[in-house]
Amino acid sequence: MMRNAFTMQLKPGVEAEYKRRHDEIWPELAKTLSEAGVSDYSIFLDTATGRLFAVQKLSDDNTADALPETEVVKKWWAYMADLMDTNPDNSPVCVPLREVFHLD
């Protein structure tokens, strides 16, 4: 199992809507993430900056790299695009983070 962490950026004033949409995450999206080997997925918000910090566990045999090609992920990205900084394909602008410390 490996950990994957990255940041994303919310647009100003949309924090409550971002949380509401995630509180109602689509069951088919949750299932797709799980089937791709993504688990223990959390997103944290720095309210001062609108910066999101995401961390997830990926199984050793995960297929997370293929998630951007799935219809449900593309649909979710389009649904969330008005709230976040995005790329031209509606995917969130993600900045990968390198793990420098871990304690079990």
C-alpha positions in Angstrom: 0.0 0.0 0.0 1.3 3.4 -0.9 0.2 6.9 0.1 -0.5 9.6 -2.5 -0.9 13.3 -1.6 -1.6 16.4 -3.7 -3.0 19.9 -3.4 -5.8 21.6 -5.4 -7.2 25.1 -5.3 -10.7 26.2 -4.6 -12.2 29.4 -6.0 -13.1 32.0 -3.4 -16.3 31.7 -1.5 -17.2 28.1 -2.6 -16.0 26.2 0.4 -19.5 25.2 1.7 -20.7 24.1 -1.8 -17.5 22.0 -2.2 -18.2 20.3 1.1 -21.9 19.8 0.3 -21.1 18.1 -3.1 -18.6 15.8 -1.4 -21.0 15.0 1.4 -23.3 13.7 -1.4 -20.6 11.9 -3.4 -22.1 9.7 -6.1 -22.1 6.0 -5.2 -20.9 5.1 -8.7 -17.9 7.4 -8.2 -17.1 6.0 -4.8 -17.3 2.5 -6.3 -15.1 3.4 -9.2 -12.4 4.8 -6.9 -12.6 1.7 -4.7 -12.3 -0.7 -7.7 -9.3 1.3 -8.9 -7.5 0.6 -5.5 -8.1 4.0 -3.9 -8.9 3.9 -0.2 -8.7 6.0 3.0 -9.2 9.1 0.9 -9.4 12.4 2.7 -9.4 16.0 1.6 -8.5 18.8 4.0 -9.2 22.6 3.5 -7.0 25.5 4.5 -9.7 28.1 5.0 -7.2 31.0 4.9 -6.1 30.2 1.4 -8.7 27.9 -0.2 -6.0 25.3 -0.7 -7.1 21.7 -0.6 -4.8 18.9 0.6 -5.7 15.4 -0.5 -4.3 12.2 0.7 -5.2 8.7 -0.3 -3.9 5.1 -0.1 -3.4 3.2 -3.3 -3.2 -0.6 -3.3 -0.1 -2.1 -4.8 -2.1 -3.3 -7.8 -4.1 0.0 -8.2 -5.3 1.3 -11.6 -5.7 4.9 -10.4 -3.8 6.2 -13.5 -6.7 5.0 -15.6 -9.4 6.9 -13.6 -9.2 10.0 -15.8 -10.5 7.9 -18.7 -13.7 6.8 -16.9 -17.0 8.4 -17.7 -17.9 8.9 -14.0 -14.7 10.7 -13.3 -15.1 13.0 -16.3 -18.7 13.7 -15.2 -17.5 14.5 -11.7 -14.8 16.8 -12.9 -17.4 18.7 -15.0 -19.7 18.9 -12.0 -16.9 20.4 -9.8 -15.2 22.6 -12.4 -17.1 25.8 -11.3 -15.6 25.5 -7.8 -11.9 24.8 -8.5 -8.9 25.7 -10.6 -9.1 23.3 -13.5 -7.2 22.2 -16.6 -8.9 22.5 -20.1 -10.4 18.9 -19.7 -12.0 20.0 -16.4 -9.6 17.9 -14.3 -8.5 19.8 -11.2 -5.1 21.4 -11.2 -3.3 19.0 -8.9 0.2 19.6 -7.5 1.7 16.3 -6.4 3.5 16.2 -3.0 6.5 14.2 -2.1 6.4 12.4 1.2 9.3 13.5 3.5 8.2 11.9 6.8 5.8 9.2 8.0 5.2 7.6 11.4 2.9 4.6 11.9 
